[in-house]
Amino acid sequence: MRTVGILGGGQLGRMLALAGYPLEIRCRLWDPASDACAGQVAPLLSVPYTDPDARQQFIDGLECVTYEFENVDLELVQALAQHLPVHPTPEALRLFQDRLIEKQTLRAYGVPPPAFAEVDPHRPERALEVVGLPAVLKTRRFGYDGKGQAVVRTAEELEQAVQRFGTQPLILEAFIPFDREVSTIGVRSRSGEFVGYPLIENWHDKGILRLSLAGDEQPPPAPLSASTLTCHSERSEESQKNLTPPSPLSASREGGEPYSPSPFTERGQGGEVIGSVALTSMRQLMEALDYVGVMTIEWFQVGSQLLANEVAPRVHNSGHWTIEGAETSQFENHLRAVLGLPLGATTPRGYSAMVNLIGAIPPAERVLQIPHAHLHLYGKEPRPGRKVGHITLRADTPDERNARLVELLSVLREVLAPLAGVEAFDVCLRRIVGENGV
């Protein structure tokens, strides 16, 4: 039996631990929270990360260590790496837990991000010379699911937002009028073997992932459309009416150097072509960093171009569908990768949709009555804005999946209305019905 240590005890750690059992891989978790939900399925060490005596207790008997979130303390990861392998490496963690360093790294390795600039809190207007308006101000560290950021439309709004964030280091990024948001998930093993999952389309509401669609962009080609669904709070009709952002494709780099054409442009509009090129770029990045494990890149798609929005050096919410919807899940493949086992096939099992449950849990019987619906609950107490579970739908055709998705969203809207806001379900329902004629 082999044992992997996981820093963090949330739902991602939980699903990693569950993926290990069929392979006789056991996971040991370290999370300061005594009620961390992954502790329901695997041994949990619930002491502060700063406790020096806990380090030896944690690593005894482990073959390697990984992490389920990128905001873990870098010094702790570096210290653990002195005793046993840590995957992804502490260097990968350093590069991707700071948004400024992340964007600089992407650009250095030929992966195009939106225009960006470091913010001097005493002269924030200097960043506008690089980025322009409107723009998105973000904290360089922490912040997720839409937290730690603000859209600014004027220099005055930028100055006010900088003041609100206080002493936190900041980055300013171009506001991207995207056609849709997508993600790619790749896995690289200790031997250098690489596999990638198909391009995933993601719908967000208020910065939180609500819905992912997968399987559509595998051969045969599925042409893209300018009217592709997006489901993002900054893509509302009002925001698009009032904002006329400059084209991010002609934005300048720091120092005024213009962006050269992205390797993702002029490649045709087939989603499978874009996904293939994105995975190739991701693979080159992972090889250059000697990266081991799952990596996720979230992208803005603008026409036939992709701009890298964020990198997650870990398993990712947009890959939850792989548990039922792919030959091998992202969680199992991550464990295979960090232990040096052969990677599993990533072939989709038809067409999938993943719906996040946020703030409330529906009755299981209402969900499970829908054919090929798979309910995953995380053992977390519901509260507003908290991810408490997800539902995956799988079908043999996109039309069948979309029909079941309409049924599921309708059920969720009905049963969760008294418990949580259902506006996101309404938006997604309108878009599924309107775009696909379900």
C-alpha positions as CSV (number, residue, x, y, z in Angstrom):
1,M,0.0,0.0,0.0
2,R,1.3,3.5,-0.9
3,T,0.5,6.7,1.0
4,V,0.3,10.2,-0.4
5,G,0.2,13.3,1.8
6,I,-2.2,16.1,0.8
7,L,-1.9,19.7,2.1
8,G,-5.5,20.9,2.4
9,G,-8.7,19.0,3.4
10,G,-11.4,20.5,1.2
11,Q,-13.5,18.8,-1.5
12,L,-10.6,18.4,-3.9
13,G,-8.6,16.6,-1.2
14,R,-11.7,14.5,-0.5
15,M,-12.1,13.4,-4.2
16,L,-8.3,12.7,-4.4
17,A,-8.6,10.4,-1.4
18,L,-11.6,8.6,-2.8
19,A,-9.9,8.1,-6.1
20,G,-7.0,6.4,-4.4
21,Y,-8.9,3.6,-2.7
22,P,-9.4,1.3,-5.7
23,L,-5.7,1.4,-6.4
24,E,-4.8,0.8,-2.8
25,I,-3.4,4.3,-2.5
26,R,-4.1,5.9,0.8
27,C,-4.1,9.6,1.5
28,R,-3.1,11.5,4.6
29,L,-4.4,15.1,5.0
30,W,-3.1,18.1,6.7
31,D,-5.5,21.0,7.3
32,P,-5.8,23.2,10.3
33,A,-9.6,23.0,10.3
34,S,-10.8,20.1,12.4
35,D,-14.0,19.9,10.4
36,A,-12.3,19.8,6.9
37,C,-14.6,17.7,4.8
38,A,-11.9,15.5,3.4
39,G,-11.3,14.2,6.9
40,Q,-14.5,12.3,6.6
41,V,-12.9,9.9,4.1
42,A,-9.2,9.9,5.1
43,P,-6.9,10.5,8.2
44,L,-6.7,14.2,9.0
45,L,-4.0,16.0,10.9
46,S,-5.7,19.2,12.1
47,V,-3.0,21.4,13.6
48,P,-1.7,24.7,12.3
49,Y,0.7,24.6,9.3
50,T,3.1,26.6,11.5
51,D,3.5,23.8,14.0
52,P,7.1,22.5,13.5
53,D,6.4,19.2,15.4
54,A,3.6,18.4,13.1
55,R,5.8,18.2,10.0
56,Q,7.5,14.9,11.0
57,Q,4.2,13.5,12.2
58,F,2.7,14.3,8.7
59,I,5.5,12.9,6.5
60,D,6.2,9.6,8.4
61,G,5.4,6.8,6.0
62,L,4.5,9.0,3.1
63,E,5.9,8.4,-0.4
64,C,5.3,12.0,-1.6
65,V,3.3,15.1,-0.9
66,T,0.9,17.1,-3.1
67,Y,-1.6,19.9,-2.4
68,E,-5.2,20.7,-3.2
69,F,-5.0,24.5,-3.2
70,E,-2.3,26.9,-4.3
71,N,-2.5,29.3,-1.3
72,V,-0.7,26.8,1.0
73,D,2.4,28.3,2.7
74,L,5.4,28.2,0.4
75,E,7.9,27.9,3.2
76,L,6.1,24.8,4.5
77,V,6.2,23.2,1.0
78,Q,9.9,24.0,0.6
79,A,10.6,22.5,4.1
80,L,8.7,19.3,3.3
81,A,10.6,19.0,0.0
82,Q,13.8,18.6,1.9
83,H,12.6,15.3,3.2
84,L,10.5,13.7,0.4
85,P,9.2,14.5,-3.1
86,V,6.6,17.3,-3.4
87,H,4.5,17.4,-6.6
88,P,3.9,19.9,-8.2
89,T,7.3,21.3,-7.1
90,P,7.7,24.2,-4.7
91,E,8.9,26.3,-7.6
92,A,5.7,25.6,-9.5
93,L,3.8,26.7,-6.4
94,R,5.8,29.9,-6.2
95,L,5.2,30.8,-9.8
96,F,1.4,30.2,-9.8
97,Q,0.3,31.4,-6.4
98,D,1.2,35.1,-7.3
99,R,-0.8,36.5,-10.2
100,L,1.9,38.8,-11.3
101,I,4.6,36.2,-11.4
102,E,2.1,33.8,-13.0
103,K,1.4,36.2,-15.9
104,Q,5.1,36.9,-16.3
105,T,5.8,33.1,-16.4
106,L,3.1,32.5,-19.0
107,R,4.4,35.2,-21.2
108,A,8.0,34.0,-20.9
109,Y,7.0,30.6,-22.1
110,G,4.9,31.8,-25.0
111,V,1.4,31.4,-23.5
112,P,-0.4,34.7,-24.1
113,P,-2.2,36.3,-21.1
114,P,-4.2,39.5,-21.3
115,A,-2.3,42.8,-21.0
116,F,-1.2,43.3,-17.4
117,A,0.9,45.5,-15.2
118,E,2.0,45.7,-11.6
119,V,0.2,48.4,-9.6
120,D,2.2,51.0,-7.7
121,P,-0.3,52.0,-4.9
122,H,1.2,55.5,-4.9
123,R,0.9,55.9,-8.7
124,P,-1.8,53.4,-9.8
125,E,-2.5,55.4,-13.0
126,R,0.8,54.2,-14.4
127,A,-0.6,50.7,-14.8
128,L,-3.3,52.2,-17.1
129,E,-0.7,53.2,-19.6
130,V,-0.1,49.5,-20.2
131,V,-3.5,48.0,-19.7
132,G,-6.0,50.7,-20.6
133,L,-9.7,50.9,-19.6
134,P,-11.8,49.2,-18.6
135,A,-9.6,46.8,-16.5
136,V,-9.8,44.3,-13.7
137,L,-7.9,45.1,-10.5
138,K,-6.8,41.9,-8.6
139,T,-4.9,41.0,-5.5
140,R,-1.7,39.2,-6.4
141,R,-2.3,36.6,-3.7
142,F,-5.3,34.7,-2.5
143,G,-8.7,35.5,-3.8
144,Y,-10.8,32.9,-5.7
145,D,-14.3,32.5,-7.0
146,G,-14.5,36.2,-7.9
147,K,-13.0,37.4,-4.6
148,G,-10.2,39.8,-4.4
149,Q,-10.9,41.7,-7.6
150,A,-12.8,44.7,-9.0
151,V,-13.7,45.9,-12.5
152,V,-12.7,49.6,-13.0
153,R,-13.9,51.8,-15.8
154,T,-12.2,55.1,-14.9
155,A,-9.0,56.3,-13.4
156,E,-11.0,57.5,-10.4
157,E,-12.5,54.0,-9.9
158,L,-9.1,52.5,-10.0
159,E,-7.7,54.8,-7.3
160,Q,-10.7,54.0,-5.1
161,A,-10.4,50.3,-5.6
162,V,-6.6,50.4,-4.8
163,Q,-7.5,52.2,-1.6
164,R,-10.1,49.6,-0.7
165,F,-7.5,46.8,-1.0
166,G,-5.2,48.6,1.4
167,T,-1.7,47.2,1.6
168,Q,-2.2,44.1,-0.5
169,P,0.0,43.8,-3.6
170,L,-2.1,44.3,-6.8
171,I,-2.1,43.6,-10.5
172,L,-4.1,45.3,-13.2
173,E,-5.3,43.2,-16.1
174,A,-7.1,44.2,-19.3
175,F,-10.9,43.6,-19.3
176,I,-11.5,41.0,-22.0
177,P,-14.7,41.0,-24.0
178,F,-14.6,37.3,-24.4
179,D,-16.9,35.1,-26.5
180,R,-16.7,32.3,-23.8
181,E,-14.6,30.9,-21.0
182,V,-12.9,27.6,-21.4
183,S,-10.3,25.5,-19.6
184,T,-7.8,22.8,-20.4
185,I,-6.6,20.1,-18.0
186,G,-3.3,18.3,-18.6
187,V,-1.4,15.7,-16.6
188,R,2.3,15.0,-16.6
189,S,3.9,12.1,-14.8
190,R,7.3,11.7,-13.1
191,S,8.5,9.9,-16.2
192,G,7.4,12.8,-18.5
193,E,4.3,11.1,-19.9
194,F,1.6,13.6,-20.8
195,V,-2.1,13.3,-21.3
196,G,-4.8,16.0,-21.8
197,Y,-8.5,16.2,-21.5
198,P,-10.8,17.8,-24.1
199,L,-11.5,21.5,-24.0
200,I,-14.1,22.4,-21.4
201,E,-16.6,25.2,-21.7
202,N,-17.3,27.0,-18.4
203,W,-20.2,29.2,-17.3
204,H,-19.7,31.5,-14.3
205,D,-22.0,33.7,-12.2
206,K,-20.6,36.4,-9.9
207,G,-17.1,34.9,-10.4
208,I,-18.2,31.4,-9.3
209,L,-18.2,28.4,-11.6
210,R,-21.8,27.2,-12.1
211,L,-21.7,24.8,-15.1
212,S,-19.1,23.0,-17.2
213,L,-19.8,21.3,-20.6
214,A,-17.4,18.6,-21.9
215,G,-17.2,16.2,-24.8
216,D,-18.5,18.6,-27.4
217,E,-15.0,19.5,-28.8
218,Q,-13.7,16.1,-29.8
219,P,-13.6,15.0,-33.4
220,P,-15.7,15.5,-35.5
221,P,-15.1,19.3,-35.4
222,A,-17.7,21.5,-33.7
223,P,-17.5,25.0,-35.2
224,L,-17.6,27.9,-32.8
225,S,-19.9,30.9,-32.9
226,A,-19.7,34.5,-31.8
227,S,-22.9,33.9,-29.9
228,T,-21.5,31.0,-27.9
229,L,-22.9,31.0,-24.3
230,T,-20.8,32.6,-21.6
231,C,-22.7,33.0,-18.4
232,H,-20.3,35.5,-16.7
233,S,-21.4,38.4,-14.6
234,E,-19.3,40.9,-16.6
235,R,-21.0,39.8,-19.8
236,S,-24.4,41.2,-19.0
237,E,-26.3,43.2,-21.6
238,E,-25.9,46.4,-19.5
239,S,-22.1,46.0,-19.1
240,Q,-21.7,45.4,-22.8
241,K,-23.9,48.4,-23.7
242,N,-22.0,50.7,-21.4
243,L,-18.5,49.5,-22.1
244,T,-16.5,49.7,-25.2
245,P,-13.1,48.1,-24.2
246,P,-10.2,48.4,-26.5
247,S,-9.2,45.2,-28.3
248,P,-7.0,43.2,-26.0
249,L,-5.4,41.7,-29.1
250,S,-3.7,45.0,-29.9
251,A,-2.8,45.9,-26.3
252,S,0.8,46.6,-25.5
253,R,3.2,44.7,-23.3
254,E,5.0,46.5,-20.4
255,G,7.3,49.1,-21.9
256,G,5.1,49.6,-25.0
257,E,6.2,46.5,-26.9
258,P,3.2,45.3,-28.9
259,Y,1.9,41.8,-28.6
260,S,3.0,39.5,-31.4
261,P,0.3,37.3,-32.9
262,S,-0.7,34.6,-30.5
263,P,0.0,31.0,-31.5
264,F,-3.7,30.4,-31.0
265,T,-4.8,32.8,-33.8
266,E,-5.3,32.0,-37.5
267,R,-5.8,28.3,-36.6
268,G,-9.4,28.0,-37.8
269,Q,-12.5,28.0,-35.6
270,G,-12.8,24.4,-34.8
271,G,-12.9,23.9,-31.0
272,E,-10.9,20.7,-31.3
273,V,-8.1,22.7,-33.1
274,I,-8.0,25.4,-30.4
275,G,-8.1,22.7,-27.7
276,S,-5.2,20.8,-29.3
277,V,-3.0,23.8,-29.6
278,A,-3.8,24.9,-26.0
279,L,-2.8,21.4,-24.7
280,T,0.4,21.5,-26.8
281,S,1.3,24.9,-25.2
282,M,0.4,23.6,-21.8
283,R,2.6,20.5,-22.3
284,Q,5.6,22.6,-23.3
285,L,5.1,24.8,-20.2
286,M,4.9,21.7,-18.0
287,E,8.0,20.2,-19.5
288,A,10.0,23.4,-19.2
289,L,9.1,23.5,-15.5
290,D,9.5,19.7,-15.0
291,Y,6.0,19.9,-13.6
292,V,4.4,16.7,-12.2
293,G,0.7,16.3,-11.6
294,V,-2.5,17.9,-12.9
295,M,-2.4,21.5,-14.2
296,T,-5.4,23.6,-15.3
297,I,-5.4,26.7,-17.4
298,E,-8.5,28.8,-17.6
299,W,-8.8,30.8,-20.8
300,F,-10.7,33.6,-22.4
301,Q,-11.7,32.7,-25.9
302,V,-11.9,35.8,-28.2
303,G,-12.8,34.6,-31.7
304,S,-10.3,31.9,-32.6
305,Q,-7.7,33.2,-30.0
306,L,-7.2,32.1,-26.4
307,L,-5.8,34.3,-23.7
308,A,-4.7,32.6,-20.5
309,N,-6.6,34.0,-17.5
310,E,-5.4,31.8,-14.6
311,V,-3.3,28.7,-13.9
312,A,-4.3,26.3,-11.2
313,P,-1.4,23.9,-10.2
314,R,-3.8,21.3,-9.0
315,V,-7.0,19.4,-9.8
316,H,-9.8,21.8,-10.7
317,N,-13.5,22.3,-10.4
318,S,-14.0,22.3,-14.1
319,G,-12.6,18.8,-14.2
320,H,-15.1,17.2,-11.8
321,W,-17.1,15.8,-14.8
322,T,-14.1,13.4,-15.5
323,I,-15.2,11.1,-12.6
324,E,-18.0,9.7,-14.6
325,G,-17.4,11.4,-18.0
326,A,-13.9,10.3,-18.8
327,E,-12.1,7.0,-19.0
328,T,-9.8,8.1,-16.1
329,S,-10.7,11.0,-13.8
330,Q,-8.4,13.9,-13.1
331,F,-8.1,12.8,-9.5
332,E,-6.9,9.3,-10.3
333,N,-4.5,10.6,-12.9
334,H,-3.1,13.1,-10.5
335,L,-2.3,10.3,-8.0
336,R,-0.9,8.2,-10.8
337,A,1.3,11.1,-11.9
338,V,2.8,11.9,-8.5
339,L,3.5,8.2,-7.8
340,G,5.1,7.6,-11.2
341,L,2.4,5.2,-12.4
342,P,1.3,5.0,-16.0
343,L,-1.3,7.6,-16.8
344,G,-4.9,6.6,-17.7
345,A,-6.7,7.4,-20.9
346,T,-8.6,10.7,-20.9
347,T,-11.1,9.7,-23.6
348,P,-14.6,11.2,-22.9
349,R,-17.5,8.8,-22.3
350,G,-19.9,10.7,-24.5
351,Y,-21.0,14.2,-23.5
352,S,-21.1,15.5,-20.0
353,A,-22.3,18.5,-18.0
354,M,-21.3,19.4,-14.4
355,V,-23.4,21.6,-12.2
356,N,-22.1,23.1,-9.0
357,L,-24.3,23.1,-5.9
358,I,-23.6,26.4,-4.2
359,G,-25.2,27.3,-0.8
360,A,-27.9,24.6,-0.7
361,I,-28.4,20.9,-1.2
362,P,-31.3,19.5,-3.2
363,P,-33.2,16.3,-2.2
364,A,-31.2,13.4,-3.5
365,E,-34.3,11.6,-4.8
366,R,-35.2,14.6,-7.1
367,V,-31.7,14.6,-8.6
368,L,-31.3,10.8,-9.0
369,Q,-34.5,10.4,-10.8
370,I,-32.9,12.0,-13.8
371,P,-31.2,9.4,-16.0
372,H,-27.4,9.3,-15.8
373,A,-27.3,12.0,-13.1
374,H,-24.5,11.5,-10.5
375,L,-24.8,13.4,-7.2
376,H,-21.6,14.2,-5.2
377,L,-22.0,15.8,-1.8
378,Y,-19.0,17.1,0.1
379,G,-20.1,16.7,3.7
380,K,-20.1,20.5,4.2
381,E,-22.6,22.6,6.0
382,P,-24.5,24.8,3.5
383,R,-24.1,28.5,3.7
384,P,-24.4,31.3,1.0
385,G,-21.7,31.1,-1.6
386,R,-20.2,27.8,-0.4
387,K,-19.6,24.9,-2.8
388,V,-21.4,22.0,-1.1
389,G,-21.5,19.5,-4.0
390,H,-21.9,18.9,-7.7
391,I,-24.0,16.9,-10.1
392,T,-22.6,15.3,-13.3
393,L,-24.8,14.4,-16.2
394,R,-23.6,12.0,-18.9
395,A,-25.2,11.2,-22.3
396,D,-24.4,9.6,-25.6
397,T,-25.3,12.7,-27.7
398,P,-25.2,16.4,-27.0
399,D,-28.9,16.8,-27.6
400,E,-29.6,14.1,-25.0
401,R,-27.3,15.7,-22.5
402,N,-28.8,19.2,-23.1
403,A,-32.3,17.8,-22.6
404,R,-31.3,16.2,-19.3
405,L,-29.6,19.4,-18.3
406,V,-32.7,21.4,-18.8
407,E,-34.6,18.9,-16.7
408,L,-31.9,19.1,-14.0
409,L,-31.8,22.9,-13.9
410,S,-35.6,23.1,-13.8
411,V,-35.6,20.7,-10.8
412,L,-32.9,22.7,-9.0
413,R,-34.7,25.9,-9.6
414,E,-37.8,24.5,-8.1
415,V,-36.4,22.8,-5.0
416,L,-33.7,25.3,-4.1
417,A,-35.8,28.5,-4.6
418,P,-36.7,28.8,-0.9
419,L,-33.1,28.1,0.1
420,A,-30.8,29.9,-2.3
421,G,-30.7,32.4,-5.1
422,V,-31.7,30.7,-8.4
423,E,-30.9,33.5,-10.8
424,A,-27.9,31.6,-12.2
425,F,-30.1,28.6,-13.0
426,D,-32.5,30.9,-14.8
427,V,-29.7,32.3,-16.9
428,C,-28.3,28.9,-17.8
429,L,-31.8,27.6,-18.6
430,R,-32.5,30.4,-21.0
431,R,-29.2,30.0,-22.7
432,I,-29.4,26.2,-23.1
433,V,-33.0,26.5,-24.4
434,G,-32.3,29.5,-26.6
435,E,-29.0,28.2,-28.2
436,N,-29.9,24.5,-28.6
437,G,-33.7,24.6,-29.2
438,V,-34.2,22.1,-26.4
